[in-house]
C-alpha cells in the first residue's frame, strides 16, 4: 500500500494542490506543492483507486478554506492562526497575509522536519512558528494551548483534514481543549456525513487503514456534536455547493443536483450537508 502512515496523507493532498496550481484557471497558486509532495506523493495518487479523478474535493476544500481564513483575518480581527495537524500546508508562505499575523503550525516531528527542510530559505508572509509534537499527547497539548492562550487575544484554530481520522471520543477531547483557550474564538474544519464516510471507505478505506489512519469521524448529529463542548455553528459551506460555485465538481454532479430536487426538504438538506466546511464560534456553555 502506498500510504505508510498518517503523514503520507499530507503528501497525497499536496499532489492535488500541485495539480490545481498547474491549471490556467487555478483557484489558488501553491508553488511549493509539487516539491513537498515529492515522488512518494505522486506514487500515492497514482496507486489509489480513482486517485486523480477524485481530486476535486481536496482542491475545493483548499480554496474555500483560503477564503474563510482570509475573511477572519481581514474582517474579524484574528491575530493568531493555530493550524493543528498542519501537514504540508503552505498558507503562511503563499497567501497574502499581514506581517503582523502570527501563524503556528503544529504536527508530528517527522512531517514537521520534512517541511522545514523542504521550505528552508523561503520567506513567510507573516510571523511563523512550527511546533513539532504529537497532538494525541494530552499533557503536551494542554501545555501548548496554555502557552498560546497566554500570548494571544483573538485566534482562529484550523484542523483541516484531521477530524475524520479521529474517534468521536478524541474529537470531543480536542474540542474541549481548544475551548479551554480563551483566545480561540473560531474553529475551522471539514466535516463528513455517514454517507460520505461510506463512500470514502469504499474507495480508499483499505489504503488508509494500511497506514494506520482509518476514516472514522462522521457524527450523525452533524455540527450539533460540538455544542456540548462550547461551540456553535457560525457558518456551513456545502462541499457540493462550493464545488459547483468554483467549477470543480465531479462529472455526474449536475444529474445528482437535478435528482435531489425531487426529494423532500429533509432529503435535500441531507444531500447538501453530505460534506462541508464548518466555522464554529465559541460559546460560554460546556457540559
KEMAR-491465 format. One line per field, with one value per atom (N, C-alpha, C): x, y, z; residue number from 1; chain; atom name. Coordinates in pm, whole numbers, plus 50000, padded with zeros to 5 digits. Example, Ala and Ser with C-alpha at 12.3 -4.5 7.8 and 13.67 -1.06 7.14 Angstrom:
u: [51319_51230_51320_51285_51367_51290]
v: [49431_49550_49670_49775_49894_50003]
w: [50780_50780_50780_50708_50714_50787]
nr: [1_1_1_2_2_2]
kette: [A_A_A_A_A_A]
atom: [N_CA_C_N_CA_C]
// end
This chain:
u: [50084_50000_50087_50051_50135_50133_50024_50015_50072_50184_50254_50220_50180_50143_50056_50002_49907_49970_50100_50166_50172_50161_50159_50035_49928_49809_49838_49936_49975_50042_50122_50185_50078_49981_49868_49796_49759_49685_49774_49904_49995_49997_49983_49977_49857_49744_49624_49643_49711_49738_49830_49924_50013_49935_49844_49762_49680_49617_49536_49623_49737_49825_49876_49878_49927_49822_49698_49591_49596_49551_49543_49439_49333_49225_49232_49351_49371_49297_49238_49169_49267_49386_49492_49625_49729_49862_49951_49991_50084_50211_50310_50433_50521_50486_50568_50509_50388_50316_50386_50432_50497_50625_50700_50823_50792_50690_50656_50596_50517_50456_50562_50659_50768_50723_50817_50787_50690_50700_50611_50467_50446_50311_50252_50332_50286_50252_50332_50305_50173_50148_50023_49902_49902_49789_49774_49885_49879_49830_49853_49814_49679_49628_49496_49386_49281_49166_49107_49097_49046_49121_49250_49332_49329_49331_49330_49189_49098_48963_48888_48930_48864_48947_49021_49100_49011_48896_48817_48777_48741_48702_48815_48938_49053_49087_49073_49101_48999_48872_48766_48787_48820_48844_48955_49063_49175_49131_49059_49015_48918_48823_48724_48789_48879_48950_49029_49092_49163_49070_48951_48854_48810_48781_48729_48836_48959_49070_49092_49095_49118_49007_48885_48773_48792_48832_48854_48970_49075_49192_49163_49100_49079_48962_48858_48735_48694_48764_48721_48833_48943_49048_49129_49134_49219_49365_49434_49576_49666_49605_49681_49602_49670_49612_49688_49613_49672_49630_49724_49698_49740_49643_49672_49673_49770_49791_49813_49905_49927_49977_50044_50094_50187_50159_50242_50172_50085_50016_50119_50096_50190_50123_50010_49939_50023_50105_50189_50288_50317_50408_50333_50224_50164_50050_49989_49876_49923_49842_49874_49826_49898_49864_49941_49884_49957_50079_50184_50307_50283_50187_50159_50090_50034_49964_50065_50027_50108_50048_50126_50079_50158_50087_50152_50109_50205_50182_50221_50136_50163_50142_50242_50226_50336_50331_50426_50569_50666_50805_50855_50822_50873_50829_50699_50648_50687_50700_50742_50885_50971_51111_51122_51044_51046_51007_50901_50857_50960_51017_51117_51236_51280_51393_51355_51234_51191_51168_51129_51098_51212_51325_51438_51475_51487_51522_51404_51283_51161_51106_51063_51013_50862_50818_50675_50620_50489_50424_50400_50394_50359_50461_50440_50525_50491_50591_50565_50639_50570_50629_50583_50676_50644_50672_50575_50588_50573_50676_50675_50626_50509_50457_50345_50319_50211_50086_49987_49867_49784_49812_49739_49794_49908_49965_49893_49803_49714_49791_49896_49970_50046_50109_50181_50084_49970_49870_49817_49791_49742_49846_49971_50077_50090_50082_50090_49974_49852_49734_49740_49791_49802_49901_50011_50109_50051_49984_49924_49821_49742_49637_49695_49810_49873_49934_49954_50022_49929_49801_49710_49578_49509_49379_49265_49287_49183_49246_49212_49274_49171_49214_49140_49217_49147_49207_49161_49254_49224_49260_49169_49202_49157_49226_49190_49228_49130_49158_49195_49171_49214_49102_48987_48886_48840_48835_48783_48868_48993_49083_49072_48992_48984_48855_48853_48730_48648_48521_48435_48488_48540_48595_48714_48802_48918_48879_48779_48732_48673_48594_48537_48643_48745_48855_48926_48950_49015_48928_48797_48704_48705_48708_48710_48841_48952_49082_49098_49049_49054_48971_48855_48770_48836_48928_48998_49083_49118_49191_49091_49094_49000_49019_49139_49167_49105_49071_49019_48873_48851_48714_48646_48725_48669_48749_48680_48742_48692_48784_48752_48795_48703_48737_48642_48673_48585_48515_48391_48309_48240_48248_48185_48059_47965_47846_47872_47782_47794_47793_47712_47705_47837_47899_48028_48135_48130_48228_48223_48103_48087_48152_48129_48186_48339_48392_48537_48602_48537_48591_48584_48483_48472_48589_48629_48738_48875_48891_49025_49042_48939_48944_49062_49087_49199_49332_49347_49475_49505_49406_49433_49446_49372_49387_49527_49582_49717_49820_49792_49881_49841_49755_49708_49638_49563_49491_49350_49269_49135_49043_48950_48845_48745_48711_48626_48515_48548_48456_48357_48230_48122_47997_47982_47874_47736_47644_47508_47439_47477_47414_47481_47580_47646_47716_47706_47776_47719_47600_47543_47628_47709_47801_47887_47923_48021_47958_47826_47759_47791_47796_47822_47966_48052_48190_48215_48106_48118_48133_48078_48089_47953_47930_47808_47845_47762_47787_47766_47868_47859_47837_47905_47894_47916_47831_47847_47843_47946_47950_47948_47847_47832_47945_48009_48113_48061_47940_47881_47846_47789_47756_47881_47983_48106_48178_48173_48233_48163_48031_47955_47993_48000_48035_48174_48267_48406_48438_48338_48353_48461_48451_48544_48465_48344_48261_48283_48236_48252_48165_48196_48136_47983_47931_47787_47713_47779_47717_47588_47582_47456_47335_47359_47249_47208_47306_47274_47197_47235_47163_47019_47001_46866_46781_46835_46758_46725_46818_46795_46676_46640_46530_46395_46390_46262_46242_46340_46327_46262_46235_46179_46279_46233_46324_46432_46393_46489_46595_46553_46649_46741_46688_46772_46877_46838_46933_47038_46999_47095_47196_47148_47236_47332_47280_47364_47471_47438_47532_47609_47615_47691_47838_47888_48022_48019_48104_48102_48223_48232_48340_48274_48317_48246_48330_48269_48327_48244_48304_48238_48281_48194_48222_48205_48295_48289_48167_48112_48007_48059_47985_48029_47989_47894_47837_47913_47948_48002_47939_47926_47871_47981]
v: [49880_50000_50125_50229_50349_50434_50430_50511_50430_50477_50404_50456_50582_50641_50763_50821_50931_51053_51073_51189_51179_51056_51041_51104_51120_51185_51331_51392_51530_51535_51434_51427_51406_51324_51295_51426_51505_51628_51732_51731_51825_51802_51677_51648_51719_51717_51783_51934_51991_52136_52167_52079_52098_52086_51991_51974_52100_52154_52275_52394_52407_52521_52523_52408_52399_52440_52459_52496_52644_52677_52818_52893_52824_52886_52844_52830_52779_52864_52797_52865_52923_52868_52916_52876_52935_52901_52860_52736_52684_52642_52731_52698_52595_52559_52466_52324_52309_52183_52064_52079_51967_51926_52025_51997_51918_51959_51896_51756_51740_51609_51506_51546_51455_51334_51245_51124_51033_51033_50944_50991_51122_51175_51138_51150_51114_50966_50883_50739_50710_50778_50756_50782_50896_50933_50838_50795_50707_50567_50523_50389_50382_50494_50494_50479_50410_50397_50534_50571_50700_50816_50795_50892_51032_51041_51172_51224_51139_51186_51235_51191_51236_51343_51420_51530_51649_51662_51784_51820_51722_51765_51832_51782_51840_51978_51992_52121_52226_52187_52278_52315_52216_52243_52346_52330_52425_52565_52580_52712_52776_52698_52752_52788_52704_52737_52866_52885_53010_53129_53121_53230_53253_53146_53160_53210_53170_53219_53367_53408_53549_53637_53586_53664_53688_53586_53604_53700_53690_53776_53920_53938_54073_54146_54073_54139_54113_54024_53988_53991_54049_54077_53959_53851_53739_53782_53760_53794_53671_53554_53429_53318_53241_53123_53002_52908_52785_52671_52619_52520_52382_52308_52178_52068_51976_51873_51941_52036_52124_52050_51936_51862_51945_51948_52022_52148_52203_52328_52441_52527_52637_52773_52786_52914_53028_53000_53106_53162_53088_53132_53188_53122_53153_53253_53277_53369_53510_53608_53749_53785_53740_53762_53881_53950_54064_54015_54093_54059_54045_54120_54117_53989_53913_53790_53686_53616_53507_53376_53294_53166_53055_52959_52850_52717_52646_52511_52410_52309_52204_52068_51982_51846_51756_51631_51531_51570_51529_51569_51533_51414_51372_51462_51489_51572_51718_51762_51900_51922_51826_51837_51830_51741_51729_51860_51923_52050_52160_52164_52267_52257_52136_52117_52156_52119_52149_52298_52370_52512_52602_52544_52625_52731_52854_52964_53039_52984_53051_53142_53261_53358_53348_53353_53353_53494_53503_53633_53695_53611_53655_53599_53627_53571_53423_53339_53195_53117_53014_52923_52782_52688_52546_52472_52395_52320_52172_52095_51951_51882_51819_51746_51652_51554_51460_51515_51553_51614_51517_51388_51293_51286_51350_51357_51468_51429_51525_51629_51588_51683_51784_51737_51829_51925_51873_51955_52063_52026_52123_52232_52193_52291_52386_52332_52417_52515_52467_52553_52661_52627_52726_52835_52797_52897_52988_52928_53008_53104_53054_53136_53255_53236_53344_53450_53416_53506_53566_53526_53567_53619_53698_53751_53700_53698_53653_53555_53427_53322_53244_53197_53103_52972_52863_52730_52658_52590_52513_52368_52277_52135_52080_52116_52077_51931_51850_51712_51624_51668_51592_51510_51570_51508_51372_51352_51226_51106_51130_51021_50989_51067_51051_50980_50925_50872_50987_50963_51067_51109_51014_51046_51142_51115_51201_51340_51345_51474_51555_51490_51560_51615_51536_51581_51700_51693_51805_51929_51912_52025_52093_52014_52069_52144_52087_52151_52279_52280_52404_52512_52473_52569_52624_52548_52596_52719_52741_52862_52976_53072_53184_53265_53259_53334_53268_53139_53065_53101_53197_53245_53162_53116_53041_52914_52816_52687_52645_52623_52589_52445_52367_52229_52180_52063_51997_51882_51855_51756_51666_51536_51438_51381_51338_51269_51118_51043_50897_50845_50907_50865_50886_51002_51028_50936_50911_50820_50683_50636_50507_50511_50619_50632_50636_50715_50727_50593_50519_50389_50289_50305_50216_50235_50361_50389_50376_50430_50446_50382_50313_50258_50166_50073_49979_50053_50152_50224_50300_50369_50448_50359_50248_50156_50095_50070_50014_50109_50237_50337_50375_50292_50315_50451_50487_50614_50594_50509_50481_50602_50610_50712_50671_50763_50726_50825_50954_51050_51108_51083_51139_51139_51238_51235_51247_51164_51166_51298_51364_51491_51611_51588_51698_51792_51922_52020_52030_51977_51977_51895_51805_51726_51816_51934_52019_52113_52117_52214_52189_52064_52033_52066_52094_52130_52281_52357_52502_52565_52501_52553_52552_52653_52655_52685_52637_52659_52806_52867_53004_53006_52917_52913_52769_52725_52594_52613_52569_52573_52430_52398_52265_52238_52122_52085_52075_52022_52009_52145_52233_52367_52446_52435_52509_52455_52325_52267_52319_52335_52391_52537_52612_52755_52774_52689_52704_52626_52556_52480_52372_52299_52187_52064_52046_51938_51810_51698_51569_51563_51468_51461_51447_51367_51342_51439_51542_51633_51699_51746_51808_51714_51585_51488_51469_51459_51443_51564_51683_51803_51801_51759_51751_51651_51533_51430_51472_51546_51587_51682_51752_51847_51779_51651_51580_51516_51529_51474_51573_51528_51615_51721_51821_51924_51864_51766_51700_51626_51555_51482_51578_51691_51789_51846_51870_51922_51817_51692_51585_51577_51593_51591_51710_51828_51947_51935_51867_51855_51723_51659_51534_51558_51673_51717_51868_51922_52066_52122_52253_52330_52415_52397_52449_52551_52665_52763_52760_52716_52722_52845_52892_53005_52959_53001_52957_53015_52938_52986_52968_53019_53007_52876_52805_52685_52560_52476_52343_52246_52120_52017_51957]
w: [50000_50000_50000_49922_49914_50038_50116_50238_50355_50408_50514_50653_50664_50792_50766_50873_50855_50790_50810_50749_50597_50544_50399_50336_50414_50359_50324_50390_50358_50220_50188_50055_49948_49979_49890_49854_49954_49929_49859_49887_49821_49670_49627_49483_49420_49489_49437_49429_49527_49521_49404_49376_49262_49131_49124_49004_48976_49079_49062_49024_49087_49062_48919_48853_48715_48613_48655_48563_48528_48408_48368_48451_48487_48565_48712_48764_48901_49004_49100_49209_49311_49316_49404_49342_49391_49341_49457_49458_49558_49486_49478_49404_49474_49596_49674_49678_49628_49647_49583_49460_49392_49465_49510_49584_49711_49784_49909_49889_49785_49758_49727_49644_49610_49531_49507_49430_49504_49636_49712_49705_49707_49693_49558_49453_49319_49312_49377_49379_49449_49560_49633_49543_49476_49392_49274_49217_49101_49137_49261_49301_49369_49417_49480_49375_49412_49324_49294_49168_49123_49191_49207_49278_49217_49084_49019_48997_48960_48928_49051_49169_49293_49364_49285_49342_49381_49315_49329_49472_49561_49696_49772_49755_49825_49770_49639_49575_49620_49620_49665_49811_49893_50036_50054_49982_49993_49958_49847_49802_49900_49951_50043_50177_50226_50349_50332_50216_50190_50210_50152_50162_50306_50377_50513_50609_50588_50670_50646_50520_50488_50543_50542_50597_50747_50821_50965_50992_50912_50933_50893_50777_50725_50790_50830_50874_51018_51088_51223_51326_51291_51389_51438_51361_51401_51398_51508_51516_51521_51553_51561_51492_51407_51346_51399_51457_51510_51419_51343_51240_51292_51347_51408_51303_51314_51212_51078_51077_50961_50838_50857_50743_50657_50527_50432_50383_50465_50434_50416_50315_50287_50288_50355_50353_50411_50510_50568_50468_50362_50257_50136_50096_49966_49970_50088_50095_50129_50091_50118_50258_50357_50496_50552_50649_50708_50786_50780_50851_51001_51055_51198_51243_51149_51185_51234_51340_51391_51346_51276_51224_51291_51351_51424_51361_51302_51251_51357_51378_51475_51409_51419_51366_51420_51382_51428_51389_51468_51441_51301_51251_51121_51007_50998_50888_50907_51033_51060_51014_51042_50999_50847_50787_50641_50575_50625_50566_50589_50708_50739_50644_50615_50523_50381_50339_50203_50182_50287_50276_50322_50353_50401_50297_50344_50255_50199_50213_50164_50274_50237_50335_50351_50475_50502_50491_50467_50457_50594_50696_50832_50931_51057_51161_51177_51167_51157_51265_51317_51414_51384_51383_51364_51493_51539_51664_51634_51668_51646_51772_51764_51879_51836_51918_51895_51964_51886_51941_52025_52016_52099_52240_52264_52399_52475_52564_52630_52710_52779_52863_52779_52672_52582_52514_52474_52408_52501_52625_52724_52749_52758_52782_52664_52543_52423_52418_52441_52434_52542_52658_52765_52726_52663_52620_52513_52413_52307_52365_52459_52519_52594_52657_52733_52642_52515_52422_52316_52315_52208_52264_52182_52221_52133_52001_51909_51810_51828_51748_51668_51554_51471_51474_51508_51507_51381_51314_51193_51217_51180_51178_51043_50939_50802_50778_50739_50705_50822_50945_51062_51125_51148_51234_51184_51055_51000_51042_51081_51122_51271_51344_51489_51529_51650_51706_51762_51787_51845_51982_52057_52189_52177_52081_52063_52011_51922_51873_51987_52073_52188_52281_52307_52393_52331_52200_52131_52136_52114_52117_52253_52357_52493_52520_52474_52497_52418_52294_52215_52284_52336_52405_52531_52589_52709_52681_52554_52516_52501_52590_52583_52455_52400_52276_52154_52164_52049_52027_51939_51914_51806_51709_51596_51571_51513_51480_51343_51251_51111_51082_51025_50987_50879_50823_50728_50797_50757_50825_50724_50748_50660_50725_50642_50689_50686_50746_50743_50599_50516_50376_50305_50327_50265_50322_50452_50513_50446_50417_50350_50210_50138_50004_50009_50102_50113_50151_50239_50278_50163_50077_49962_49866_49846_49753_49817_49937_49994_50132_50180_50314_50339_50249_50267_50270_50184_50175_50303_50359_50480_50603_50606_50718_50720_50601_50593_50651_50648_50706_50847_50910_51046_51058_50954_50954_50899_50963_50910_50919_50824_50829_50937_51030_51142_51174_51182_51243_51142_51165_51085_51172_51260_51359_51295_51339_51282_51312_51421_51456_51391_51307_51238_51333_51308_51390_51531_51553_51688_51785_51731_51815_51902_51853_51920_52023_52029_52118_52265_52305_52446_52487_52389_52418_52409_52394_52394_52258_52154_52018_51950_51865_51784_51639_51549_51406_51372_51316_51267_51116_51046_50900_50854_50761_50698_50548_50481_50335_50283_50205_50149_50049_50063_49969_49827_49810_49677_49618_49700_49652_49614_49697_49671_49547_49526_49406_49281_49289_49176_49154_49262_49251_49190_49231_49187_49059_49005_48882_48893_49003_49025_49073_49023_49073_48993_49049_48985_48859_48772_48640_48644_48736_48741_48833_48879_48976_48926_48800_48754_48764_48734_48744_48889_48980_49122_49175_49131_49176_49128_49002_48946_49022_49048_49118_49261_49324_49463_49476_49369_49375_49393_49362_49371_49508_49596_49731_49824_49944_50046_50087_50160_50208_50297_50378_50467_50386_50281_50198_50124_50078_50009_50103_50228_50325_50360_50367_50392_50278_50157_50040_50045_50080_50085_50192_50300_50412_50410_50296_50288_50323_50282_50323_50334_50418_50432_50504_50498_50561_50668_50790_50906_50981_51011_51102_51228_51338_51467_51543_51630_51717_51861_51950_52088_52160_52251_52340_52484_52576_52717_52778_52714_52776_52735_52831_52807_52905_52865_52954_53042]
nr: [1_1_1_2_2_2_3_3_3_4_4_4_5_5_5_6_6_6_7_7_7_8_8_8_9_9_9_10_10_10_11_11_11_12_12_12_13_13_13_14_14_14_15_15_15_16_16_16_17_17_17_18_18_18_19_19_19_20_20_20_21_21_21_22_22_22_23_23_23_24_24_24_25_25_25_26_26_26_27_27_27_28_28_28_29_29_29_30_30_30_31_31_31_32_32_32_33_33_33_34_34_34_35_35_35_36_36_36_37_37_37_38_38_38_39_39_39_40_40_40_41_41_41_42_42_42_43_43_43_44_44_44_45_45_45_46_46_46_47_47_47_48_48_48_49_49_49_50_50_50_51_51_51_52_52_52_53_53_53_54_54_54_55_55_55_56_56_56_57_57_57_58_58_58_59_59_59_60_60_60_61_61_61_62_62_62_63_63_63_64_64_64_65_65_65_66_66_66_67_67_67_68_68_68_69_69_69_70_70_70_71_71_71_72_72_72_73_73_73_74_74_74_75_75_75_76_76_76_77_77_77_78_78_78_79_79_79_80_80_80_81_81_81_82_82_82_83_83_83_84_84_84_85_85_85_86_86_86_87_87_87_88_88_88_89_89_89_90_90_90_91_91_91_92_92_92_93_93_93_94_94_94_95_95_95_96_96_96_97_97_97_98_98_98_99_99_99_100_100_100_101_101_101_102_102_102_103_103_103_104_104_104_105_105_105_106_106_106_107_107_107_108_108_108_109_109_109_110_110_110_111_111_111_112_112_112_113_113_113_114_114_114_115_115_115_116_116_116_117_117_117_118_118_118_119_119_119_120_120_120_121_121_121_122_122_122_123_123_123_124_124_124_125_125_125_126_126_126_127_127_127_128_128_128_129_129_129_130_130_130_131_131_131_132_132_132_133_133_133_134_134_134_135_135_135_136_136_136_137_137_137_138_138_138_139_139_139_140_140_140_141_141_141_142_142_142_143_143_143_144_144_144_145_145_145_146_146_146_147_147_147_148_148_148_149_149_149_150_150_150_151_151_151_152_152_152_153_153_153_154_154_154_155_155_155_156_156_156_157_157_157_158_158_158_159_159_159_160_160_160_161_161_161_162_162_162_163_163_163_164_164_164_165_165_165_166_166_166_167_167_167_168_168_168_169_169_169_170_170_170_171_171_171_172_172_172_173_173_173_174_174_174_175_175_175_176_176_176_177_177_177_178_178_178_179_179_179_180_180_180_181_181_181_182_182_182_183_183_183_184_184_184_185_185_185_186_186_186_187_187_187_188_188_188_189_189_189_190_190_190_191_191_191_192_192_192_193_193_193_194_194_194_195_195_195_196_196_196_197_197_197_198_198_198_199_199_199_200_200_200_201_201_201_202_202_202_203_203_203_204_204_204_205_205_205_206_206_206_207_207_207_208_208_208_209_209_209_210_210_210_211_211_211_212_212_212_213_213_213_214_214_214_215_215_215_216_216_216_217_217_217_218_218_218_219_219_219_220_220_220_221_221_221_222_222_222_223_223_223_224_224_224_225_225_225_226_226_226_227_227_227_228_228_228_229_229_229_230_230_230_231_231_231_232_232_232_233_233_233_234_234_234_235_235_235_236_236_236_237_237_237_238_238_238_239_239_239_240_240_240_241_241_241_242_242_242_243_243_243_244_244_244_245_245_245_246_246_246_247_247_247_248_248_248_249_249_249_250_250_250_251_251_251_252_252_252_253_253_253_254_254_254_255_255_255_256_256_256_257_257_257_258_258_258_259_259_259_260_260_260_261_261_261_262_262_262_263_263_263_264_264_264_265_265_265_266_266_266_267_267_267_268_268_268_269_269_269_270_270_270_271_271_271_272_272_272_273_273_273_274_274_274_275_275_275_276_276_276_277_277_277_278_278_278_279_279_279_280_280_280_281_281_281_282_282_282_283_283_283_284_284_284_285_285_285_286_286_286_287_287_287]
kette: [A_A_A_A_A_A_A_A_A_A_A_A_A_A_A_A_A_A_A_A_A_A_A_A_A_A_A_A_A_A_A_A_A_A_A_A_A_A_A_A_A_A_A_A_A_A_A_A_A_A_A_A_A_A_A_A_A_A_A_A_A_A_A_A_A_A_A_A_A_A_A_A_A_A_A_A_A_A_A_A_A_A_A_A_A_A_A_A_A_A_A_A_A_A_A_A_A_A_A_A_A_A_A_A_A_A_A_A_A_A_A_A_A_A_A_A_A_A_A_A_A_A_A_A_A_A_A_A_A_A_A_A_A_A_A_A_A_A_A_A_A_A_A_A_A_A_A_A_A_A_A_A_A_A_A_A_A_A_A_A_A_A_A_A_A_A_A_A_A_A_A_A_A_A_A_A_A_A_A_A_A_A_A_A_A_A_A_A_A_A_A_A_A_A_A_A_A_A_A_A_A_A_A_A_A_A_A_A_A_A_A_A_A_A_A_A_A_A_A_A_A_A_A_A_A_A_A_A_A_A_A_A_A_A_A_A_A_A_A_A_A_A_A_A_A_A_A_A_A_A_A_A_A_A_A_A_A_A_A_A_A_A_A_A_A_A_A_A_A_A_A_A_A_A_A_A_A_A_A_A_A_A_A_A_A_A_A_A_A_A_A_A_A_A_A_A_A_A_A_A_A_A_A_A_A_A_A_A_A_A_A_A_A_A_A_A_A_A_A_A_A_A_A_A_A_A_A_A_A_A_A_A_A_A_A_A_A_A_A_A_A_A_A_A_A_A_A_A_A_A_A_A_A_A_A_A_A_A_A_A_A_A_A_A_A_A_A_A_A_A_A_A_A_A_A_A_A_A_A_A_A_A_A_A_A_A_A_A_A_A_A_A_A_A_A_A_A_A_A_A_A_A_A_A_A_A_A_A_A_A_A_A_A_A_A_A_A_A_A_A_A_A_A_A_A_A_A_A_A_A_A_A_A_A_A_A_A_A_A_A_A_A_A_A_A_A_A_A_A_A_A_A_A_A_A_A_A_A_A_A_A_A_A_A_A_A_A_A_A_A_A_A_A_A_A_A_A_A_A_A_A_A_A_A_A_A_A_A_A_A_A_A_A_A_A_A_A_A_A_A_A_A_A_A_A_A_A_A_A_A_A_A_A_A_A_A_A_A_A_A_A_A_A_A_A_A_A_A_A_A_A_A_A_A_A_A_A_A_A_A_A_A_A_A_A_A_A_A_A_A_A_A_A_A_A_A_A_A_A_A_A_A_A_A_A_A_A_A_A_A_A_A_A_A_A_A_A_A_A_A_A_A_A_A_A_A_A_A_A_A_A_A_A_A_A_A_A_A_A_A_A_A_A_A_A_A_A_A_A_A_A_A_A_A_A_A_A_A_A_A_A_A_A_A_A_A_A_A_A_A_A_A_A_A_A_A_A_A_A_A_A_A_A_A_A_A_A_A_A_A_A_A_A_A_A_A_A_A_A_A_A_A_A_A_A_A_A_A_A_A_A_A_A_A_A_A_A_A_A_A_A_A_A_A_A_A_A_A_A_A_A_A_A_A_A_A_A_A_A_A_A_A_A_A_A_A_A_A_A_A_A_A_A_A_A_A_A_A_A_A_A_A_A_A_A_A_A_A_A_A_A_A_A_A_A_A_A_A_A_A_A_A_A_A_A_A_A_A_A_A_A_A_A_A_A_A_A_A_A_A_A_A_A_A_A_A_A_A_A_A_A_A_A_A_A_A_A_A_A_A_A_A_A_A_A_A_A_A_A_A_A_A_A_A_A_A_A_A_A_A_A_A_A_A_A_A_A_A_A_A_A_A_A_A_A_A_A_A_A_A_A_A_A_A_A_A_A_A_A_A_A_A_A_A_A_A_A_A_A_A_A_A_A_A_A_A_A_A_A_A_A_A_A_A_A_A_A_A_A_A_A]
atom: [N_CA_C_N_CA_C_N_CA_C_N_CA_C_N_CA_C_N_CA_C_N_CA_C_N_CA_C_N_CA_C_N_CA_C_N_CA_C_N_CA_C_N_CA_C_N_CA_C_N_CA_C_N_CA_C_N_CA_C_N_CA_C_N_CA_C_N_CA_C_N_CA_C_N_CA_C_N_CA_C_N_CA_C_N_CA_C_N_CA_C_N_CA_C_N_CA_C_N_CA_C_N_CA_C_N_CA_C_N_CA_C_N_CA_C_N_CA_C_N_CA_C_N_CA_C_N_CA_C_N_CA_C_N_CA_C_N_CA_C_N_CA_C_N_CA_C_N_CA_C_N_CA_C_N_CA_C_N_CA_C_N_CA_C_N_CA_C_N_CA_C_N_CA_C_N_CA_C_N_CA_C_N_CA_C_N_CA_C_N_CA_C_N_CA_C_N_CA_C_N_CA_C_N_CA_C_N_CA_C_N_CA_C_N_CA_C_N_CA_C_N_CA_C_N_CA_C_N_CA_C_N_CA_C_N_CA_C_N_CA_C_N_CA_C_N_CA_C_N_CA_C_N_CA_C_N_CA_C_N_CA_C_N_CA_C_N_CA_C_N_CA_C_N_CA_C_N_CA_C_N_CA_C_N_CA_C_N_CA_C_N_CA_C_N_CA_C_N_CA_C_N_CA_C_N_CA_C_N_CA_C_N_CA_C_N_CA_C_N_CA_C_N_CA_C_N_CA_C_N_CA_C_N_CA_C_N_CA_C_N_CA_C_N_CA_C_N_CA_C_N_CA_C_N_CA_C_N_CA_C_N_CA_C_N_CA_C_N_CA_C_N_CA_C_N_CA_C_N_CA_C_N_CA_C_N_CA_C_N_CA_C_N_CA_C_N_CA_C_N_CA_C_N_CA_C_N_CA_C_N_CA_C_N_CA_C_N_CA_C_N_CA_C_N_CA_C_N_CA_C_N_CA_C_N_CA_C_N_CA_C_N_CA_C_N_CA_C_N_CA_C_N_CA_C_N_CA_C_N_CA_C_N_CA_C_N_CA_C_N_CA_C_N_CA_C_N_CA_C_N_CA_C_N_CA_C_N_CA_C_N_CA_C_N_CA_C_N_CA_C_N_CA_C_N_CA_C_N_CA_C_N_CA_C_N_CA_C_N_CA_C_N_CA_C_N_CA_C_N_CA_C_N_CA_C_N_CA_C_N_CA_C_N_CA_C_N_CA_C_N_CA_C_N_CA_C_N_CA_C_N_CA_C_N_CA_C_N_CA_C_N_CA_C_N_CA_C_N_CA_C_N_CA_C_N_CA_C_N_CA_C_N_CA_C_N_CA_C_N_CA_C_N_CA_C_N_CA_C_N_CA_C_N_CA_C_N_CA_C_N_CA_C_N_CA_C_N_CA_C_N_CA_C_N_CA_C_N_CA_C_N_CA_C_N_CA_C_N_CA_C_N_CA_C_N_CA_C_N_CA_C_N_CA_C_N_CA_C_N_CA_C_N_CA_C_N_CA_C_N_CA_C_N_CA_C_N_CA_C_N_CA_C_N_CA_C_N_CA_C_N_CA_C_N_CA_C_N_CA_C_N_CA_C_N_CA_C_N_CA_C_N_CA_C_N_CA_C_N_CA_C_N_CA_C_N_CA_C_N_CA_C_N_CA_C_N_CA_C_N_CA_C_N_CA_C_N_CA_C_N_CA_C_N_CA_C_N_CA_C_N_CA_C_N_CA_C_N_CA_C_N_CA_C_N_CA_C_N_CA_C_N_CA_C_N_CA_C_N_CA_C_N_CA_C_N_CA_C_N_CA_C_N_CA_C_N_CA_C_N_CA_C_N_CA_C_N_CA_C_N_CA_C_N_CA_C_N_CA_C_N_CA_C_N_CA_C_N_CA_C_N_CA_C_N_CA_C_N_CA_C_N_CA_C_N_CA_C_N_CA_C_N_CA_C_N_CA_C_N_CA_C_N_CA_C_N_CA_C_N_CA_C_N_CA_C_N_CA_C_N_CA_C_N_CA_C_N_CA_C_N_CA_C_N_CA_C_N_CA_C_N_CA_C_N_CA_C_N_CA_C_N_CA_C_N_CA_C_N_CA_C_N_CA_C_N_CA_C_N_CA_C_N_CA_C_N_CA_C_N_CA_C_N_CA_C_N_CA_C_N_CA_C_N_CA_C_N_CA_C_N_CA_C_N_CA_C_N_CA_C_N_CA_C_N_CA_C_N_CA_C_N_CA_C]
// end
